[in-house]
Structures are given as structure tokens and as C-alpha cells.
Amino acid sequence: MTTPGIVAHGVRRSFGDVHAVRNVTLEAREGAVTGLVGPNGSGKTTLMLMLASLLAPDAGDLRIGGVDPVAEPALARGILGWMPDALGAWPALTARETITITGELYGMTREQARARAAQLLAELGLEPLADSPARVLSRGQKQKLGLARALVHDPRVLLLDEPASGLDPQARIDLRVLLRRFAAEGCTVLISSHVLSELEEVIDDAVFLVAGETVGSDRVAAAASRVRTWRIRLADRDATAAVLPVARTLGLDAGVLPIDRRDVLVGFASDADAAQALAALIGAGLPVAEFSAATSMLEHTFLDLGEGPARGGTA
């Protein structure tokens, strides 16, 4: 059984009358990328800050690689890499200086920190900007610098809050490859992101937060199993003309099938039902040019959960 690199049990945190985290229980596995999913205000960043030892919980227990970040914050920080949504760098320092000084703060010698900075600048595509001050970097470039700071001491646990924000398409692909490599090397990665379609491409597990609580696995499974919308596009006609032949073939009422630009939208209760429908369309001789889920499974589950009250438990 895989060892959990991050554990939270019954964690709560309030700010006055605002209950940011009401009841969070989760595990993130070593050697895996876990996605933290929830709407704005669901408590994701507050939870990340507590895991990073920057906030103390009002109640509950936390462990980072077996270390209590509340009782032993210095030890926890030595094994985790924290990347906040905003860089918060020293604006006058260059990218190289920022990484080097961060390395020295983790106990590296100046030579070790410089060597590590050079390695990370190359790995993250920041070499052309190595000697530029942080204040002139774009949003995406600052995200890369923030990731470099988080990686400087070769941590076993990574906490990443919206790491893909501001990155261009190629940089997003590079980030996904990098995170999968970290997981393959045994690192525990917990990542929060609003780009659910991209998050689904990199994560192994997902934890859903709603109103400051983790959503139970039974509720997540129920949400994931509900009817899911698929897009159907025929090659030789527009969506309006495609509705009738699609409906006839699938035994549906053409009058209730919605369309979206080029596509006819049809709901299926399962992937097996969708596969049968595709076979029927092809068997009827219809020129199917596109047949795809309208949302990723992660998006589908998230949207179905909505913003109602959570029921606690481990996701």
C-alpha cells in the first residue's frame, strides 16, 4: 500500500466569524499527484497555508511526510516545497539571485545554491531571464520562478497553488511533464487549480472541497455517475440539420435535443451507453466527425457537486 505523504484529519480554521476550513480530512499519496478541487472560497488556499506551516489550524491534525508542521515547522519546511499563487519575490533581485538566496536560506552553501539555481533556470526555461530583476517578469515567468524557489532544496512534498496560472500552452505542457516526473520519483504532489481540464491530465487522485469541507467518496462517486453530456457533430451538415438523423438513430425526441454551435448535445448515463450510441450512429451510415464528452470527468463531477453543503469524509 502506498504511504500517504500528506495527511489531514478533522482540520478546521476560522478567521473571526468566517469559517474558511470547517472539516477537512484527506490523504495525498507518495508517488502521486493529487488535485485539490473546489470553487472560490471553498478553503483550498487556507488549507494549503496550514499544510505549509504558515497558518496553525484551530483543530485537527496535519502531517507532512510524517512530520507535524504545527509542532515542528522547521523540519516540515525542510521536506516540503511551497508555491503560492502569487510569487511574492524580492522585486529588485534577479531570477538567479532569488533562487540562489532561497537555496542559502535552506542551508546550502553559496556554491551549492548557485549550481542549483543554474540547473533550475535551465530546466524551467528561465535562462534568458536569469539576470533580469523579478519585477520585469511576466505573470507566467513569475510562476516559473515561484516553482524554482519551491524546488530549490529538492523537497519530497510539493504544495502548488495555481501553478499553471499565466503559463503559455507550451509551458503548461512542460509543467505537466515535470509534475509526472516528480511523482515517478516518489514525490508527493498536491496541486490546486481552476483549470480542471488540464488538472485531469496530470493528477492521479482528486480531493473535492465544498464550503470548507472535504466531500465524501460516496457523494463524489454519485456525482461522477450521473448523466454526462456528449457532443456529436456530423461532417456533412450543421447542427440544426443533424438533430433529426441523430435523434432518429438513437430513438430520442429531436425537439428536446439542444445544439451548441456545430454540435448536437446528448446526455448518456455511462461511457458504455455513449459507446453504444456511437456504434449506432456509425452503423446507420452517419458521417460522425466528432463524438466527445462536453466536459472532462473532473469538470463533470465538480459541476454536479455544485456549492451545496458537503458531507464530510475522505474524498
N, C-alpha and C positions, 0 to 999 in steps of 0.2 A: 504494500500500500504506500502511495506517495506521501511524504511528510509535508504537513502544512508549513509554508514559510511565513504566512501571516494568519493570525488568529484574533478574532474579536468576539467577545461574548457579553451580551447584555449591556452594550455600551450606550451611554447617554451623555448629552451635553446641551446645556441651555445657556442663553445669554439673556438674563433677566426673565421676562415673560415669553421669550421666543425659544421654543424647544426645537433646536436645529437637528439634533440627533436624539430620537426618542427610545429606540431599542434596536440596536444593530448586532447581529450575530452572523459571522461569516468565517470562511476559511479560504485562503488562496494557496494553491499547491506549489511546492518546489518544482521547477522544471516546466512551468506552465504560465501562460498569460491569462489573467483573469480580468474581465471587463467590469467596471462599476458603472451601472446604467441607472439613470433616473432623471426626472425633469428638474428644471431650475428650482432651487430652494428645497431639494429633497435631502440635503445634508451631505452630499458627496465630498465637497471641499473641507467641510468641518471634520468629517471622518478622516480624510487624508492628513489633515493637520495634526490630529491626535495620534495617528499611526507614525507620523514623522517626529513625534515627541515635542511638537511646538505648541500643543494645547493639552491640558490634562482633562480626562473625562470626569464627569460628575459621578459616574458609577460605571461598573463593568470592568472587564479585564481585557488587556491587549498583549499580544506577543509578536515580536518581530524576530524571526529566526530563533525562537525560544527565549528571547530577551524581553523583559518588561520595559517598554520605553518610558513609563512613568517613574519607576524605581531606579532605572539605570539608563538615563537618556544618552549619556556619552557613549556607552557601549552599543546602544541601539543605533546611534548615528554612524558608528564605525562600520556597520554592516549594511546600512541602507543608503540608497541614493534617492534624493527627493528633488523632483522637478515641479515647481509650482506653475500655475497658468501664466503668471507674469514673471519676467526674468528677475527684476529687482537687482540688477547688477550695478557695479560702480560705473557710472557713465563715462568718466574720463579715462578709465583703464581700457587697454586694447583687449581684443579677444584672447590673445596669447597670455597677457598678464592676468586676466580674470581666471583662466584655467590654472595657471601656474600658482597664483596666490591661494586659490581654493585647495590645490594639492598640498601646499605647505601647511594650510590650516588642518589638514588631515594627518599631519606628521611626516610628510615626505621631505626629503632634503631638496634644496633648490635644484640640484641636477636631476633628481628623480622627477620632480614636478615639471621641469621644462621638457624632459623627454616624454612624459605622459601627455603634456599639452600638445606637443608636436604630433604625437600619434593620433590624438582625438581630433585635432584640426584637420588632419588628412582624412580620417575615417568619416567625418561628418561634412566634408566638403567646404570647410571654412578657411582653408589655406590662403586663398586670395585676400581674405579679410583679416588675416591673423594679426596684423599690426594696425588695424583700424579701431578707433575708440568705439565702445559699445553703443554710445548714443547715436551713431550714424547707421547702425544696423537696421534692416527692415524687421517687421514682425516675425517673419519666418526665420530670418537669420538669428534673431534673438532666441527663438525657440531652440535652434540647434545649439547655440551657446549654453542655454539652460540645460540641455541634455548632456552636453560635455561636462558641465560642472557636476551633474548628478553622477556621472560615470567615472570621475577622475580617480577615485580610490578603489575602483573595481569592486563595487558592492555586490552582495549576494541577494539583496532585495531591492526592487525598484518601485517607487511610488511616482506615477506620472499623471499629472493633472492637465488634461487637454494638450498633449504633446504635439498633435498634428495641426494645431491652430496656426494659420498663416503660412503653412508649408505649401509649396507648389506641388503639382501632381507627381513629378519625379521624386521629390523629397519625401512625399508620403509613402511611395513605394519603397524607397530606401529605408525609411523608418520601420515599416512592416518587416522587411528582411532582417533588420538589426534586432528587433524585438524577438523574432522567431529564433534567431541565433542565440540570444541570451537565454531563452527558455531551454534550448537544446543543450546549453552548457550548464544547466541546473539552477539558473537564477529564478527567483520568484518575481513576477511582474504583475503589478496591479495598476490598471490604466483606466482613467476616467475620460470619456469623450462623448460629444454630442453627435459626432459623425458616425451614426450607427452602422451604416452600410459598410464603411471601411473598418470599423471596430470588429465587425463579424468576420472579416477576412483574416484577422490576426489572433483572436482570442480562442482559448480552449474552453473556458468556463465564463459564466456571467452571473453577477450578483445584482439584483434589482432593488433600488431604494425608492420608496414612496412615502412622502410625509415623514421622513426621518427614520423609517423602519425598513428592515430587510423583508422582502416578500417571500413567503414560504414556498418551498419547492412544489407543493401541490397546487398552489394558485398559479405559479409560473407555468406548470405543465398544462393546466386547464386553459390558460390564455393562449399558449402556443398551439393548442389543438383545435381552436375554434376556426370557423370558416375564413379562408385566406383568399384574397383577390388575385387573379392572374390576368395578364394582358395577352390578347390574341390579335394578331394582325395578319391579314391576307395580302398576298403580294400584288394582286391584280385589281384591287378596288379599295376605296376609302372605307372608314369605319362605318359610316351610315349604310353603305351598300353591303357591308359584311355582316351586319347584325342578323339579318333574316337567315342566310345559309348557316351561320354558326348556331343560331338558336334551333333551327330545324334539326340539324345533325345531333345536337346534344339534348334534344327534347325539352327545350326551355321556351319560355314566353318571350318573344322578341320585344314586346312592348315594355318589359321591365329591365332589359339589359342596358346598362349605362355604357357610354362611349367616352373616350378621352383622347382627343386629337385623332391619331391614326388607329387607335386600338379599341377593341371591344373588351369590356371588363366582365369577367365571370368569376363567381366565387366557388371554391371547392373545399370540401371538408378535410381533405387529406391529400398528400402528394400522390397516393395511389389513385385517387379519383381524378386528379389532374392528368396523370399518365394515361388513364383510360380515355379521357376526353381527347387528348392529343392523338391517340391511336384512331379514335373515331373520326376526327376531322381529316386526318391523312387518308384513312380508308374510304372516306366519301369523296376523295379527289380534290379537296380544297387546298389551294396553294398556301400553306401556312408558312409565313415568313418570320414570324416571331411568336413564341409561346413562353412566357416567363412570369415569375411571381412579381406582382406590383411592388412588394416590399420584401426586404430581407426578413428572415425568420426572427432576428433580433428586433427589428423595427416592428414587425407584426405583434410580437409579444409585448413590447413596450407600449405600443399604441392601445392594445387591448387592456392592459393593466390600468391605463389612464392615471388619474391622480386621486383615486379613491383611497380609503384607509387600508393600510397594509395589515397583514395578519400575523406578523412576526415570523420567527423561524429562520432556518438557513436556506439561502437560495442556491 
